[in-house]
Amino acid sequence: MKSYLKYFSIFLLILLCSKLAFSQVSHEKNEKTRILFIFDASQSMNGYWEESKKINIARRFLIQMIDSLEYEDNVELALRVYGHQSVVPPQDCNDTKLEVPFKPGNAGEIRQTLRYITPKGTTPIAHSLELAANDFPEVNSLTRNVIILITDGVEACDGDPCAVSLELQKKGIFLKPFIIGIGLDVDFKSSFECIGNFIEVKKEERFGGTLEYVISQVLNKTSVQINLIDANGSPTETDVPMTFYNSVSGKVRYQFMHTLNAKGNPDTLFLDPLLTYDITIHTIPELHRDSISIVAGKHTAIGFDAPQGMLKIASARTTLYKDLKILIRKNKEIINIQIPNEVTKYLTGKYDLEVLSLPRISIPDVEINQSKTTSIKIPQPGLVTIFKPTSGPCSLFVQKGSKLEWIHNIPEKTLRETLTLQPGTYHLIFRNKNAYLSQSSRKTSFVITSGKSIPVRL
């Protein structure tokens, strides 16, 4: 029967792990990418670049992108255009419109809309980005919102596209945009890099490579390896939770349990290369790295110095303690609360322990070494049952050398109380509630021995 229960438990554990793994993979497969194209149809797009008008080259380029993305799984498209409704002068800084909203199967509608756009007006990039916040359906954990802006010039109105882009990224509305500059007569790199990922197409013949690059950045994830380095310089530490935050919005993007593969190497993760990450490794204490970027298509190894050892706080008679806890401090900060006989992993180094027994026990400079278990023994306590003759204030002290240290007050109305105490000499001071002279106080002393129980009557 015991053998059956053992194998049944193992089966349930495997089933649970498989379900969690499937859930993670299923989450990734169901992730949807929404791409909003913001297309420049300002008056300057009527100008010539190489062999044709810039509007015709940009239109052809965008249609090629639509063709490449049309049949991608879990990808939705939309089109916003600016500068195509009002002629300049005068300047109309509200000239921006969502021409084709997000919906399934709208690639043909986007292509048709692009064919009949005529450049007329100005370049309200900031206002277009502001309105783009409402172009995306409600954001959830299964969506990635991406903007691809195609333009031949910088902001022409009074807006600040850099500030607008950063604010909307912080709110998690969309990821860092792509800006594709065509036919630029001036170096606008510094103006566009604060908005997002800037790519300048200097020759029409390079459209193909640019197209492939942008699509790979938008759709493909990049491999990453997290190395948790031990005291010997090897990436052998594992079984630690990891959280990846979007460093701009502060929102959680991924969470994994660190694993070594069958060859004993850190497992490979696949992450979104459009994000910059703040990474927390949930060792005790935690490790952090901020603003980590990964390069699309390039395997990235990220290392953390994480040598660890174990701590066990042993107690022979835990039944005498009620919910005993031990505070673990590093640099005077409480980093964990441990219970007796529990083995917990910590980064190597020295820690200060405080056992919340009566009286409290302070154990400074406890050393944790790589892959070893440091065992600390708590003295076995004893029990005392205190009987008060009547209600009144009563305090308990422990003898520390020639000094008395207060450790506990017995409530005035409590006539009987049982306490678990560390071995030592104790003193009780009591006064009848109805006695109005301090000299009416009663005092008694007693000794606690490990494993023994005694009564004390006042």
Secondary structure, DSSP 8 states (H G I E B T S, - for coil): -HHHHHHHHHHHHHHHHHHHHHHHHHHHHT-EEEEEEEEE-BGGGGSEETTEEHHHHHHHHHHHHHHHHTT-TTEEEEEEEESSSS-SSS--TT-EEEEE-S-TT-HHHHHHHHHT----B---HHHHHHHHTTTS----TTEEEEEEEEESS---SS--HHHHHHHHHHTTSS-S-EEEEES-SS--HHHHHTTSEEEEE-SGGGHHHHHHHHHHHHH--EEEEEEEE-TTS-S-----EEEEEETTT--EEEEEE--B-TTSSB-EEEE-TT-EEEEEE-SSS-EEEEEEE--TTS-EEEEEE--EEEEEEE-TTGGGSSS--EEEEETTEEEEEE-TT-EEEEESEEEEEEE-SSS-EEEEEEEE-TT-EEEEE----EEEEEE-SSS--EEEEEEETTEEEEEEEE-TT--EEEEEE-SEEEEEEE--TT---GGG-EEEEEEE-TT-EEEEE-
